[in-house]
Amino acid sequence: MKKYILSIIVLLTLASCKGQESKPELLDKLKYDVDKSNYGIQPTFYYPTEISVNDYPVLKGLEFFGNTIPNFIDIAINKSGEQELKILIDLTNYKKQGEPILEILLVRSAKGISIISNESDFPEENILVNYELSDDDITQENIKNGYFLKTIKFKAKIPVELSSLNKSVQLRSSPELLDKLYNALINLTKELNDKNNNNVLEIIQNAEFEVAQLRGMKKEWILKEREAILSNTFTLLPKDSCEVKIYGNGTMATLVKKSSEIIKQSAVTSKFAKKKSPKGQIVQFYNFYYNIPKGKEELELIRFDGYAITKYGKNK
């Protein structure tokens, strides 16, 4: 699998909380395990691609076609045993190219072997999925429908037992849910842009803790991610340009840009408030996921993730 050096920032998946005022820093309770294994994916794609694990998007490939972009997937491992990897490829501009359309290496790290290591570095038992999609696998029906969809099963052990998603009611797309999501995002993006850090932390503190624990992170690592988020400026699309997208097998919902595209773009984008890249235009997308806990009626932010990419040669 070919790899290229990219200038890419992968921002972590985060979620919700109930106040932090007069309470100790929740991240102080993190239990760091230096020997903890991580699960990671190394996809190489040539068309817009969305890869999800247990119906949670771990990668949306909208740029860098032909490059390998590794990413952690621990946040999507919500049970031990069989997991579901789903591949969705937009074939709107498909043409036979005589090369693999998609390559996926899904691995479990080992001592001294990170998820970004070469395939040959991993013991065979640490390679959980090794998949290649070629032109021969694309059918006329795929081309007619405009997309390719495939599910692959693999086994993994849940990093930490977190039952937050198991306590969510099933969500269905509706005008009422659209209204609730939009109002929640208006509030969150306003707090972020107004730099009301205490209010923001009331929303994301539990998320930081859950994600950090799942990823086996240290407090100082997640604090750097927090600093990056709080320094950004966020933009939310107009309401009539948004639509509801359900994930997590019905347990969470987010807003995406209303369009006919197979791979939906988030309704929220952001830009660095303090830093600029001399090499190109930095574009960031954030995906905010909400749920309704059982026994409650209001939405709560349960996960969010984002990534920043540098579009070379497109500075304006």
C-alpha positions as protocol buffer text, in pm:
chain_id: "A"
residue {
  index: 1
  type: MET
  ca { x: 0 y: 0 z: 0 }
}
residue {
  index: 2
  type: LYS
  ca { x: 155 y: 329 z: -116 }
}
residue {
  index: 3
  type: LYS
  ca { x: 190 y: 613 z: 132 }
}
residue {
  index: 4
  type: TYR
  ca { x: 249 y: 984 z: 86 }
}
residue {
  index: 5
  type: ILE
  ca { x: 343 y: 1247 z: 340 }
}
residue {
  index: 6
  type: LEU
  ca { x: 45 y: 1477 z: 398 }
}
residue {
  index: 7
  type: SER
  ca { x: -5 y: 1796 z: 592 }
}
residue {
  index: 8
  type: ILE
  ca { x: -317 y: 1694 z: 776 }
}
residue {
  index: 9
  type: ILE
  ca { x: -455 y: 1751 z: 1120 }
}
residue {
  index: 10
  type: VAL
  ca { x: -693 y: 1493 z: 1258 }
}
residue {
  index: 11
  type: LEU
  ca { x: -902 y: 1631 z: 1539 }
}
residue {
  index: 12
  type: LEU
  ca { x: -1049 y: 1396 z: 1794 }
}
residue {
  index: 13
  type: THR
  ca { x: -1404 y: 1279 z: 1846 }
}
residue {
  index: 14
  type: LEU
  ca { x: -1565 y: 1446 z: 2148 }
}
residue {
  index: 15
  type: ALA
  ca { x: -1907 y: 1460 z: 2338 }
}
residue {
  index: 16
  type: SER
  ca { x: -2132 y: 1611 z: 2613 }
}
residue {
  index: 17
  type: CYS
  ca { x: -2140 y: 1694 z: 2981 }
}
residue {
  index: 18
  type: LYS
  ca { x: -2323 y: 1852 z: 3272 }
}
residue {
  index: 19
  type: GLY
  ca { x: -2152 y: 2153 z: 3430 }
}
residue {
  index: 20
  type: GLN
  ca { x: -1800 y: 2186 z: 3555 }
}
residue {
  index: 21
  type: GLU
  ca { x: -1832 y: 2492 z: 3780 }
}
residue {
  index: 22
  type: SER
  ca { x: -1683 y: 2430 z: 4124 }
}
residue {
  index: 23
  type: LYS
  ca { x: -1587 y: 2078 z: 4019 }
}
residue {
  index: 24
  type: PRO
  ca { x: -1239 y: 1933 z: 3968 }
}
residue {
  index: 25
  type: GLU
  ca { x: -1112 y: 1879 z: 3613 }
}
residue {
  index: 26
  type: LEU
  ca { x: -1272 y: 1560 z: 3487 }
}
residue {
  index: 27
  type: LEU
  ca { x: -960 y: 1478 z: 3287 }
}
residue {
  index: 28
  type: ASP
  ca { x: -774 y: 1430 z: 3615 }
}
residue {
  index: 29
  type: LYS
  ca { x: -956 y: 1098 z: 3644 }
}
residue {
  index: 30
  type: LEU
  ca { x: -800 y: 959 z: 3325 }
}
residue {
  index: 31
  type: LYS
  ca { x: -627 y: 623 z: 3359 }
}
residue {
  index: 32
  type: TYR
  ca { x: -336 y: 614 z: 3118 }
}
residue {
  index: 33
  type: ASP
  ca { x: -212 y: 269 z: 3015 }
}
residue {
  index: 34
  type: VAL
  ca { x: 118 y: 279 z: 2830 }
}
residue {
  index: 35
  type: ASP
  ca { x: 64 y: -79 z: 2709 }
}
residue {
  index: 36
  type: LYS
  ca { x: -284 y: -17 z: 2568 }
}
residue {
  index: 37
  type: SER
  ca { x: -335 y: -128 z: 2207 }
}
residue {
  index: 38
  type: ASN
  ca { x: -509 y: 100 z: 1960 }
}
residue {
  index: 39
  type: TYR
  ca { x: -719 y: 15 z: 1657 }
}
residue {
  index: 40
  type: GLY
  ca { x: -644 y: 203 z: 1339 }
}
residue {
  index: 41
  type: ILE
  ca { x: -725 y: 215 z: 971 }
}
residue {
  index: 42
  type: GLN
  ca { x: -507 y: 299 z: 674 }
}
residue {
  index: 43
  type: PRO
  ca { x: -731 y: 368 z: 372 }
}
residue {
  index: 44
  type: THR
  ca { x: -613 y: 467 z: 24 }
}
residue {
  index: 45
  type: PHE
  ca { x: -899 y: 595 z: -191 }
}
residue {
  index: 46
  type: TYR
  ca { x: -947 y: 744 z: -539 }
}
residue {
  index: 47
  type: TYR
  ca { x: -1306 y: 867 z: -514 }
}
residue {
  index: 48
  type: PRO
  ca { x: -1507 y: 1040 z: -238 }
}
residue {
  index: 49
  type: THR
  ca { x: -1532 y: 774 z: 32 }
}
residue {
  index: 50
  type: GLU
  ca { x: -1696 y: 739 z: 373 }
}
residue {
  index: 51
  type: ILE
  ca { x: -1579 y: 461 z: 602 }
}
residue {
  index: 52
  type: SER
  ca { x: -1772 y: 382 z: 919 }
}
residue {
  index: 53
  type: VAL
  ca { x: -1732 y: 133 z: 1202 }
}
residue {
  index: 54
  type: ASN
  ca { x: -2052 y: 26 z: 1379 }
}
residue {
  index: 55
  type: ASP
  ca { x: -2230 y: 306 z: 1188 }
}
residue {
  index: 56
  type: TYR
  ca { x: -1995 y: 573 z: 1320 }
}
residue {
  index: 57
  type: PRO
  ca { x: -1797 y: 759 z: 1048 }
}
residue {
  index: 58
  type: VAL
  ca { x: -1425 y: 719 z: 1110 }
}
residue {
  index: 59
  type: LEU
  ca { x: -1319 y: 876 z: 780 }
}
residue {
  index: 60
  type: LYS
  ca { x: -1472 y: 1097 z: 512 }
}
residue {
  index: 61
  type: GLY
  ca { x: -1233 y: 1108 z: 218 }
}
residue {
  index: 62
  type: LEU
  ca { x: -1312 y: 1423 z: 24 }
}
residue {
  index: 63
  type: GLU
  ca { x: -954 y: 1518 z: -66 }
}
residue {
  index: 64
  type: PHE
  ca { x: -607 y: 1367 z: -120 }
}
residue {
  index: 65
  type: PHE
  ca { x: -719 y: 1103 z: -369 }
}
residue {
  index: 66
  type: GLY
  ca { x: -452 y: 838 z: -415 }
}
residue {
  index: 67
  type: ASN
  ca { x: -301 y: 902 z: -72 }
}
residue {
  index: 68
  type: THR
  ca { x: -307 y: 692 z: 243 }
}
residue {
  index: 69
  type: ILE
  ca { x: -465 y: 868 z: 543 }
}
residue {
  index: 70
  type: PRO
  ca { x: -430 y: 672 z: 869 }
}
residue {
  index: 71
  type: ASN
  ca { x: -676 y: 731 z: 1151 }
}
residue {
  index: 72
  type: PHE
  ca { x: -764 y: 586 z: 1493 }
}
residue {
  index: 73
  type: ILE
  ca { x: -1099 y: 407 z: 1518 }
}
residue {
  index: 74
  type: ASP
  ca { x: -1111 y: 324 z: 1891 }
}
residue {
  index: 75
  type: ILE
  ca { x: -1397 y: 568 z: 1943 }
}
residue {
  index: 76
  type: ALA
  ca { x: -1622 y: 352 z: 1722 }
}
residue {
  index: 77
  type: ILE
  ca { x: -1548 y: 23 z: 1903 }
}
residue {
  index: 78
  type: ASN
  ca { x: -1854 y: 18 z: 2133 }
}
residue {
  index: 79
  type: LYS
  ca { x: -1863 y: -354 z: 2210 }
}
residue {
  index: 80
  type: SER
  ca { x: -1636 y: -658 z: 2224 }
}
residue {
  index: 81
  type: GLY
  ca { x: -1664 y: -924 z: 1956 }
}
residue {
  index: 82
  type: GLU
  ca { x: -1787 y: -875 z: 1600 }
}
residue {
  index: 83
  type: GLN
  ca { x: -1763 y: -526 z: 1453 }
}
residue {
  index: 84
  type: GLU
  ca { x: -1907 y: -390 z: 1128 }
}
residue {
  index: 85
  type: LEU
  ca { x: -1694 y: -194 z: 881 }
}
residue {
  index: 86
  type: LYS
  ca { x: -1900 y: -20 z: 614 }
}
residue {
  index: 87
  type: ILE
  ca { x: -1760 y: 132 z: 294 }
}
residue {
  index: 88
  type: LEU
  ca { x: -1952 y: 389 z: 89 }
}
residue {
  index: 89
  type: ILE
  ca { x: -1796 y: 524 z: -233 }
}
residue {
  index: 90
  type: ASP
  ca { x: -1938 y: 798 z: -457 }
}
residue {
  index: 91
  type: LEU
  ca { x: -1913 y: 671 z: -816 }
}
residue {
  index: 92
  type: THR
  ca { x: -2059 y: 981 z: -982 }
}
residue {
  index: 93
  type: ASN
  ca { x: -1733 y: 1046 z: -1169 }
}
residue {
  index: 94
  type: TYR
  ca { x: -1622 y: 682 z: -1193 }
}
residue {
  index: 95
  type: LYS
  ca { x: -1395 y: 576 z: -1479 }
}
residue {
  index: 96
  type: LYS
  ca { x: -1193 y: 257 z: -1511 }
}
residue {
  index: 97
  type: GLN
  ca { x: -836 y: 331 z: -1414 }
}
residue {
  index: 98
  type: GLY
  ca { x: -665 y: -7 z: -1404 }
}
residue {
  index: 99
  type: GLU
  ca { x: -555 y: 48 z: -1044 }
}
residue {
  index: 100
  type: PRO
  ca { x: -719 y: -33 z: -710 }
}
residue {
  index: 101
  type: ILE
  ca { x: -1011 y: 199 z: -638 }
}
residue {
  index: 102
  type: LEU
  ca { x: -975 y: 148 z: -265 }
}
residue {
  index: 103
  type: GLU
  ca { x: -728 y: -20 z: -30 }
}
residue {
  index: 104
  type: ILE
  ca { x: -795 y: -69 z: 341 }
}
residue {
  index: 105
  type: LEU
  ca { x: -563 y: -196 z: 611 }
}
residue {
  index: 106
  type: LEU
  ca { x: -730 y: -218 z: 952 }
}
residue {
  index: 107
  type: VAL
  ca { x: -495 y: -311 z: 1233 }
}
residue {
  index: 108
  type: ARG
  ca { x: -442 y: -343 z: 1605 }
}
residue {
  index: 109
  type: SER
  ca { x: -125 y: -180 z: 1730 }
}
residue {
  index: 110
  type: ALA
  ca { x: 140 y: -377 z: 1915 }
}
residue {
  index: 111
  type: LYS
  ca { x: 434 y: -284 z: 2135 }
}
residue {
  index: 112
  type: GLY
  ca { x: 667 y: -76 z: 1921 }
}
residue {
  index: 113
  type: ILE
  ca { x: 426 y: -91 z: 1623 }
}
residue {
  index: 114
  type: SER
  ca { x: 187 y: 202 z: 1581 }
}
residue {
  index: 115
  type: ILE
  ca { x: -118 y: 211 z: 1355 }
}
residue {
  index: 116
  type: ILE
  ca { x: 79 y: 408 z: 1094 }
}
residue {
  index: 117
  type: SER
  ca { x: 343 y: 139 z: 1053 }
}
residue {
  index: 118
  type: ASN
  ca { x: 388 y: -47 z: 725 }
}
residue {
  index: 119
  type: GLU
  ca { x: 182 y: -359 z: 663 }
}
residue {
  index: 120
  type: SER
  ca { x: 493 y: -578 z: 678 }
}
residue {
  index: 121
  type: ASP
  ca { x: 566 y: -458 z: 1034 }
}
residue {
  index: 122
  type: PHE
  ca { x: 247 y: -607 z: 1181 }
}
residue {
  index: 123
  type: PRO
  ca { x: 218 y: -965 z: 1305 }
}
residue {
  index: 124
  type: GLU
  ca { x: -45 y: -1150 z: 1104 }
}
residue {
  index: 125
  type: GLU
  ca { x: -282 y: -1165 z: 1402 }
}
residue {
  index: 126
  type: ASN
  ca { x: -278 y: -783 z: 1427 }
}
residue {
  index: 127
  type: ILE
  ca { x: -409 y: -736 z: 1072 }
}
residue {
  index: 128
  type: LEU
  ca { x: -787 y: -746 z: 1109 }
}
residue {
  index: 129
  type: VAL
  ca { x: -892 y: -632 z: 761 }
}
residue {
  index: 130
  type: ASN
  ca { x: -685 y: -622 z: 443 }
}
residue {
  index: 131
  type: TYR
  ca { x: -918 y: -527 z: 158 }
}
residue {
  index: 132
  type: GLU
  ca { x: -869 y: -412 z: -200 }
}
residue {
  index: 133
  type: LEU
  ca { x: -1141 y: -295 z: -440 }
}
residue {
  index: 134
  type: SER
  ca { x: -1071 y: -302 z: -814 }
}
residue {
  index: 135
  type: ASP
  ca { x: -1258 y: -208 z: -1133 }
}
residue {
  index: 136
  type: ASP
  ca { x: -1368 y: -570 z: -1169 }
}
residue {
  index: 137
  type: ASP
  ca { x: -1566 y: -540 z: -845 }
}
residue {
  index: 138
  type: ILE
  ca { x: -1775 y: -248 z: -974 }
}
residue {
  index: 139
  type: THR
  ca { x: -2101 y: -367 z: -1131 }
}
residue {
  index: 140
  type: GLN
  ca { x: -2329 y: -193 z: -1379 }
}
residue {
  index: 141
  type: GLU
  ca { x: -2584 y: -163 z: -1101 }
}
residue {
  index: 142
  type: ASN
  ca { x: -2324 y: 21 z: -888 }
}
residue {
  index: 143
  type: ILE
  ca { x: -2260 y: 263 z: -1173 }
}
residue {
  index: 144
  type: LYS
  ca { x: -2633 y: 314 z: -1233 }
}
residue {
  index: 145
  type: ASN
  ca { x: -2697 y: 381 z: -863 }
}
residue {
  index: 146
  type: GLY
  ca { x: -2394 y: 610 z: -843 }
}
residue {
  index: 147
  type: TYR
  ca { x: -2235 y: 442 z: -541 }
}
residue {
  index: 148
  type: PHE
  ca { x: -2063 y: 130 z: -409 }
}
residue {
  index: 149
  type: LEU
  ca { x: -2157 y: -8 z: -67 }
}
residue {
  index: 150
  type: LYS
  ca { x: -1990 y: -297 z: 115 }
}
residue {
  index: 151
  type: THR
  ca { x: -1988 y: -431 z: 471 }
}
residue {
  index: 152
  type: ILE
  ca { x: -1696 y: -625 z: 622 }
}
residue {
  index: 153
  type: LYS
  ca { x: -1699 y: -797 z: 962 }
}
residue {
  index: 154
  type: PHE
  ca { x: -1400 y: -807 z: 1197 }
}
residue {
  index: 155
  type: LYS
  ca { x: -1343 y: -877 z: 1566 }
}
residue {
  index: 156
  type: ALA
  ca { x: -1212 y: -638 z: 1828 }
}
residue {
  index: 157
  type: LYS
  ca { x: -1216 y: -583 z: 2203 }
}
residue {
  index: 158
  type: ILE
  ca { x: -1383 y: -274 z: 2342 }
}
residue {
  index: 159
  type: PRO
  ca { x: -1114 y: -38 z: 2484 }
}
residue {
  index: 160
  type: VAL
  ca { x: -1328 y: 86 z: 2777 }
}
residue {
  index: 161
  type: GLU
  ca { x: -1683 y: 3 z: 2880 }
}
residue {
  index: 162
  type: LEU
  ca { x: -1883 y: 320 z: 2813 }
}
residue {
  index: 163
  type: SER
  ca { x: -2260 y: 278 z: 2806 }
}
residue {
  index: 164
  type: SER
  ca { x: -2361 y: 630 z: 2698 }
}
residue {
  index: 165
  type: LEU
  ca { x: -2473 y: 521 z: 2350 }
}
residue {
  index: 166
  type: ASN
  ca { x: -2660 y: 221 z: 2490 }
}
residue {
  index: 167
  type: LYS
  ca { x: -2871 y: 463 z: 2694 }
}
residue {
  index: 168
  type: SER
  ca { x: -2993 y: 657 z: 2389 }
}
residue {
  index: 169
  type: VAL
  ca { x: -3345 y: 649 z: 2247 }
}
residue {
  index: 170
  type: GLN
  ca { x: -3387 y: 569 z: 1877 }
}
residue {
  index: 171
  type: LEU
  ca { x: -3394 y: 882 z: 1662 }
}
residue {
  index: 172
  type: ARG
  ca { x: -3583 y: 940 z: 1338 }
}
residue {
  index: 173
  type: SER
  ca { x: -3537 y: 1222 z: 1091 }
}
residue {
  index: 174
  type: SER
  ca { x: -3817 y: 1478 z: 1121 }
}
residue {
  index: 175
  type: PRO
  ca { x: -3875 y: 1855 z: 1099 }
}
residue {
  index: 176
  type: GLU
  ca { x: -3885 y: 1865 z: 1480 }
}
residue {
  index: 177
  type: LEU
  ca { x: -3545 y: 1695 z: 1507 }
}
residue {
  index: 178
  type: LEU
  ca { x: -3403 y: 1934 z: 1247 }
}
residue {
  index: 179
  type: ASP
  ca { x: -3525 y: 2229 z: 1455 }
}
residue {
  index: 180
  type: LYS
  ca { x: -3376 y: 2090 z: 1777 }
}
residue {
  index: 181
  type: LEU
  ca { x: -3039 y: 2011 z: 1615 }
}
residue {
  index: 182
  type: TYR
  ca { x: -3016 y: 2350 z: 1450 }
}
residue {
  index: 183
  type: ASN
  ca { x: -3098 y: 2535 z: 1772 }
}
residue {
  index: 184
  type: ALA
  ca { x: -2838 y: 2328 z: 1959 }
}
residue {
  index: 185
  type: LEU
  ca { x: -2572 y: 2406 z: 1699 }
}
residue {
  index: 186
  type: ILE
  ca { x: -2658 y: 2775 z: 1692 }
}
residue {
  index: 187
  type: ASN
  ca { x: -2599 y: 2784 z: 2065 }
}
residue {
  index: 188
  type: LEU
  ca { x: -2277 y: 2581 z: 2054 }
}
residue {
  index: 189
  type: THR
  ca { x: -2116 y: 2770 z: 1764 }
}
residue {
  index: 190
  type: LYS
  ca { x: -2209 y: 3105 z: 1924 }
}
residue {
  index: 191
  type: GLU
  ca { x: -2047 y: 3004 z: 2253 }
}
residue {
  index: 192
  type: LEU
  ca { x: -1736 y: 2891 z: 2064 }
}
residue {
  index: 193
  type: ASN
  ca { x: -1712 y: 3208 z: 1856 }
}
residue {
  index: 194
  type: ASP
  ca { x: -1778 y: 3432 z: 2157 }
}
residue {
  index: 195
  type: LYS
  ca { x: -1496 y: 3251 z: 2339 }
}
residue {
  index: 196
  type: ASN
  ca { x: -1721 y: 3167 z: 2633 }
}
residue {
  index: 197
  type: ASN
  ca { x: -1484 y: 2890 z: 2733 }
}
residue {
  index: 198
  type: ASN
  ca { x: -1659 y: 2794 z: 3056 }
}
residue {
  index: 199
  type: ASN
  ca { x: -1990 y: 2747 z: 2875 }
}
residue {
  index: 200
  type: VAL
  ca { x: -1821 y: 2545 z: 2601 }
}
residue {
  index: 201
  type: LEU
  ca { x: -1652 y: 2320 z: 2856 }
}
residue {
  index: 202
  type: GLU
  ca { x: -1987 y: 2252 z: 3020 }
}
residue {
  index: 203
  type: ILE
  ca { x: -2090 y: 2099 z: 2686 }
}
residue {
  index: 204
  type: ILE
  ca { x: -1777 y: 1906 z: 2591 }
}
residue {
  index: 205
  type: GLN
  ca { x: -1619 y: 1799 z: 2922 }
}
residue {
  index: 206
  type: ASN
  ca { x: -1769 y: 1450 z: 2938 }
}
residue {
  index: 207
  type: ALA
  ca { x: -1682 y: 1404 z: 2574 }
}
residue {
  index: 208
  type: GLU
  ca { x: -1320 y: 1488 z: 2627 }
}
residue {
  index: 209
  type: PHE
  ca { x: -1303 y: 1237 z: 2909 }
}
residue {
  index: 210
  type: GLU
  ca { x: -1473 y: 953 z: 2719 }
}
residue {
  index: 211
  type: VAL
  ca { x: -1265 y: 998 z: 2406 }
}
residue {
  index: 212
  type: ALA
  ca { x: -942 y: 1038 z: 2595 }
}
residue {
  index: 213
  type: GLN
  ca { x: -1016 y: 720 z: 2791 }
}
residue {
  index: 214
  type: LEU
  ca { x: -1107 y: 526 z: 2477 }
}
residue {
  index: 215
  type: ARG
  ca { x: -793 y: 645 z: 2301 }
}
residue {
  index: 216
  type: GLY
  ca { x: -570 y: 588 z: 2604 }
}
residue {
  index: 217
  type: MET
  ca { x: -461 y: 951 z: 2605 }
}
residue {
  index: 218
  type: LYS
  ca { x: -290 y: 1164 z: 2867 }
}
residue {
  index: 219
  type: LYS
  ca { x: -453 y: 1479 z: 3002 }
}
residue {
  index: 220
  type: GLU
  ca { x: -198 y: 1707 z: 2838 }
}
residue {
  index: 221
  type: TRP
  ca { x: -269 y: 1556 z: 2495 }
}
residue {
  index: 222
  type: ILE
  ca { x: -642 y: 1625 z: 2510 }
}
residue {
  index: 223
  type: LEU
  ca { x: -583 y: 1974 z: 2649 }
}
residue {
  index: 224
  type: LYS
  ca { x: -393 y: 2059 z: 2331 }
}
residue {
  index: 225
  type: GLU
  ca { x: -697 y: 1949 z: 2131 }
}
residue {
  index: 226
  type: ARG
  ca { x: -917 y: 2164 z: 2354 }
}
residue {
  index: 227
  type: GLU
  ca { x: -694 y: 2464 z: 2294 }
}
residue {
  index: 228
  type: ALA
  ca { x: -717 y: 2414 z: 1917 }
}
residue {
  index: 229
  type: ILE
  ca { x: -1097 y: 2394 z: 1924 }
}
residue {
  index: 230
  type: LEU
  ca { x: -1133 y: 2705 z: 2141 }
}
residue {
  index: 231
  type: SER
  ca { x: -906 y: 2907 z: 1911 }
}
residue {
  index: 232
  type: ASN
  ca { x: -1114 y: 2840 z: 1598 }
}
residue {
  index: 233
  type: THR
  ca { x: -1398 y: 3040 z: 1442 }
}
residue {
  index: 234
  type: PHE
  ca { x: -1703 y: 2832 z: 1342 }
}
residue {
  index: 235
  type: THR
  ca { x: -1963 y: 2877 z: 1068 }
}
residue {
  index: 236
  type: LEU
  ca { x: -2303 y: 2706 z: 1056 }
}
residue {
  index: 237
  type: LEU
  ca { x: -2493 y: 2682 z: 728 }
}
residue {
  index: 238
  type: PRO
  ca { x: -2837 y: 2847 z: 703 }
}
residue {
  index: 239
  type: LYS
  ca { x: -3114 y: 2620 z: 829 }
}
residue {
  index: 240
  type: ASP
  ca { x: -3269 y: 2571 z: 485 }
}
residue {
  index: 241
  type: SER
  ca { x: -2932 y: 2439 z: 361 }
}
residue {
  index: 242
  type: CYS
  ca { x: -2920 y: 2165 z: 628 }
}
residue {
  index: 243
  type: GLU
  ca { x: -3067 y: 1818 z: 661 }
}
residue {
  index: 244
  type: VAL
  ca { x: -3064 y: 1554 z: 935 }
}
residue {
  index: 245
  type: LYS
  ca { x: -2829 y: 1256 z: 912 }
}
residue {
  index: 246
  type: ILE
  ca { x: -2874 y: 963 z: 1153 }
}
residue {
  index: 247
  type: TYR
  ca { x: -2574 y: 754 z: 1267 }
}
residue {
  index: 248
  type: GLY
  ca { x: -2489 y: 509 z: 1542 }
}
residue {
  index: 249
  type: ASN
  ca { x: -2762 y: 268 z: 1431 }
}
residue {
  index: 250
  type: GLY
  ca { x: -3021 y: 528 z: 1525 }
}
residue {
  index: 251
  type: THR
  ca { x: -2862 y: 650 z: 1850 }
}
residue {
  index: 252
  type: MET
  ca { x: -2717 y: 983 z: 1729 }
}
residue {
  index: 253
  type: ALA
  ca { x: -2794 y: 1255 z: 1477 }
}
residue {
  index: 254
  type: THR
  ca { x: -2609 y: 1541 z: 1314 }
}
residue {
  index: 255
  type: LEU
  ca { x: -2669 y: 1809 z: 1053 }
}
residue {
  index: 256
  type: VAL
  ca { x: -2515 y: 1790 z: 708 }
}
residue {
  index: 257
  type: LYS
  ca { x: -2524 y: 2009 z: 399 }
}
residue {
  index: 258
  type: LYS
  ca { x: -2839 y: 1949 z: 197 }
}
residue {
  index: 259
  type: SER
  ca { x: -2730 y: 1820 z: -143 }
}
residue {
  index: 260
  type: SER
  ca { x: -2761 y: 1532 z: -388 }
}
residue {
  index: 261
  type: GLU
  ca { x: -2406 y: 1413 z: -309 }
}
residue {
  index: 262
  type: ILE
  ca { x: -2357 y: 1056 z: -184 }
}
residue {
  index: 263
  type: ILE
  ca { x: -2105 y: 1161 z: 82 }
}
residue {
  index: 264
  type: LYS
  ca { x: -2262 y: 1438 z: 289 }
}
residue {
  index: 265
  type: GLN
  ca { x: -2052 y: 1729 z: 414 }
}
residue {
  index: 266
  type: SER
  ca { x: -2099 y: 1864 z: 766 }
}
residue {
  index: 267
  type: ALA
  ca { x: -2314 y: 2173 z: 815 }
}
residue {
  index: 268
  type: VAL
  ca { x: -2036 y: 2320 z: 1033 }
}
residue {
  index: 269
  type: THR
  ca { x: -1700 y: 2444 z: 911 }
}
residue {
  index: 270
  type: SER
  ca { x: -1428 y: 2638 z: 1089 }
}
residue {
  index: 271
  type: LYS
  ca { x: -1106 y: 2826 z: 1034 }
}
residue {
  index: 272
  type: PHE
  ca { x: -801 y: 2894 z: 1245 }
}
residue {
  index: 273
  type: ALA
  ca { x: -833 y: 3219 z: 1433 }
}
residue {
  index: 274
  type: LYS
  ca { x: -460 y: 3262 z: 1495 }
}
residue {
  index: 275
  type: LYS
  ca { x: -268 y: 3046 z: 1253 }
}
residue {
  index: 276
  type: LYS
  ca { x: -236 y: 3043 z: 875 }
}
residue {
  index: 277
  type: SER
  ca { x: -59 y: 2795 z: 650 }
}
residue {
  index: 278
  type: PRO
  ca { x: 195 y: 2943 z: 408 }
}
residue {
  index: 279
  type: LYS
  ca { x: 146 y: 2639 z: 183 }
}
residue {
  index: 280
  type: GLY
  ca { x: -224 y: 2661 z: 109 }
}
residue {
  index: 281
  type: GLN
  ca { x: -580 y: 2722 z: 226 }
}
residue {
  index: 282
  type: ILE
  ca { x: -677 y: 2539 z: 545 }
}
residue {
  index: 283
  type: VAL
  ca { x: -1027 y: 2392 z: 538 }
}
residue {
  index: 284
  type: GLN
  ca { x: -1185 y: 2233 z: 845 }
}
residue {
  index: 285
  type: PHE
  ca { x: -1504 y: 2035 z: 889 }
}
residue {
  index: 286
  type: TYR
  ca { x: -1669 y: 1948 z: 1221 }
}
residue {
  index: 287
  type: ASN
  ca { x: -1933 y: 1680 z: 1277 }
}
residue {
  index: 288
  type: PHE
  ca { x: -2141 y: 1728 z: 1593 }
}
residue {
  index: 289
  type: TYR
  ca { x: -2351 y: 1430 z: 1702 }
}
residue {
  index: 290
  type: TYR
  ca { x: -2642 y: 1457 z: 1945 }
}
residue {
  index: 291
  type: ASN
  ca { x: -2855 y: 1197 z: 2121 }
}
residue {
  index: 292
  type: ILE
  ca { x: -3155 y: 1190 z: 2354 }
}
residue {
  index: 293
  type: PRO
  ca { x: -3078 y: 986 z: 2667 }
}
residue {
  index: 294
  type: LYS
  ca { x: -3351 y: 750 z: 2780 }
}
residue {
  index: 295
  type: GLY
  ca { x: -3581 y: 918 z: 3028 }
}
residue {
  index: 296
  type: LYS
  ca { x: -3507 y: 1266 z: 2887 }
}
residue {
  index: 297
  type: GLU
  ca { x: -3658 y: 1479 z: 2612 }
}
residue {
  index: 298
  type: GLU
  ca { x: -3379 y: 1721 z: 2520 }
}
residue {
  index: 299
  type: LEU
  ca { x: -3082 y: 1664 z: 2292 }
}
residue {
  index: 300
  type: GLU
  ca { x: -2735 y: 1626 z: 2441 }
}
residue {
  index: 301
  type: LEU
  ca { x: -2406 y: 1648 z: 2254 }
}
residue {
  index: 302
  type: ILE
  ca { x: -2263 y: 1299 z: 2270 }
}
residue {
  index: 303
  type: ARG
  ca { x: -1979 y: 1300 z: 2013 }
}
residue {
  index: 304
  type: PHE
  ca { x: -1802 y: 1536 z: 1778 }
}
residue {
  index: 305
  type: ASP
  ca { x: -1509 y: 1501 z: 1549 }
}
residue {
  index: 306
  type: GLY
  ca { x: -1333 y: 1706 z: 1289 }
}
residue {
  index: 307
  type: TYR
  ca { x: -1035 y: 1726 z: 1063 }
}
residue {
  index: 308
  type: ALA
  ca { x: -834 y: 1999 z: 896 }
}
residue {
  index: 309
  type: ILE
  ca { x: -671 y: 1970 z: 556 }
}
residue {
  index: 310
  type: THR
  ca { x: -442 y: 2199 z: 362 }
}
residue {
  index: 311
  type: LYS
  ca { x: -542 y: 2253 z: -1 }
}
residue {
  index: 312
  type: TYR
  ca { x: -208 y: 2318 z: -165 }
}
residue {
  index: 313
  type: GLY
  ca { x: -181 y: 2592 z: -422 }
}
residue {
  index: 314
  type: LYS
  ca { x: -521 y: 2739 z: -336 }
}
residue {
  index: 315
  type: ASN
  ca { x: -432 y: 3026 z: -111 }
}
residue {
  index: 316
  type: LYS
  ca { x: -647 y: 3330 z: -172 }
}
